Every structure is written in structure tokens, then in C-alpha cells.
Amino acid sequence: MNNLNVKHDPSNHMFYVNLNHGQAILDYERHGDLYLDYKSTHVPKEYRHRQVGTALVEHALDFAKINALKVKASCPFVNNVMISEPEYHSLRYHVI
């Protein structure tokens, strides 16, 4: 699905896309100016395997990059996108 309008709702700590039948959501926790913990993603069943989740995650990762934040990928789907896309490797938050 192209041209998805991904939105950011910082007060509710989520990125989301309104779809005809529901919402795709990525929930996160912000840890100051250090990193974002991307906790979970949810895409309605009828939109899975249509790149909605990937577009949502890439938008959230681009947000982190633009804002010089690292990302902890608690969500396995976010982790898979970070592994498969070299441009996001440098965003990984490493616990010291």
C-alpha cells in the first residue's frame, strides 16, 4: 500500500495509520532524549502482508533518525525491519 498517511501522537506515545477498517499502531516509550523503546505493532488482519506494518515502522525509525534518538526494538517486527534495512543499523540502542 503506497501513500499511507502515518501520523505521530506523542501524547499517547504512538505512531498510527487510519485505515478503512481500523488502525495500524506502533506503541513506544520515550526515555528522555536518549532513546525510544518501540514496544509493539498491530496491523488489522486484512491489512497484513500489504506493507502497512513496514511503512509504519520505517516512519517511526525515520522519526528517531531525524531527532537523533536511538531505538530499542522490543517489538520483534521492529527488530526485523532494523536488521533487514542497513540504513537503520546505526539507530540501535545498546545498553551499557
Buried (B, 14 or more C-beta within 10 A) or exposed (E): EEEBEBEBEEEEBBBBBEBEEBBBBBBBEEEEEEBBBBBBBBBBEEBEEEBBBBBBBBBBBBBBBEEEBBBBBBBEBBBBBBEEBEEBEEBBBEEE
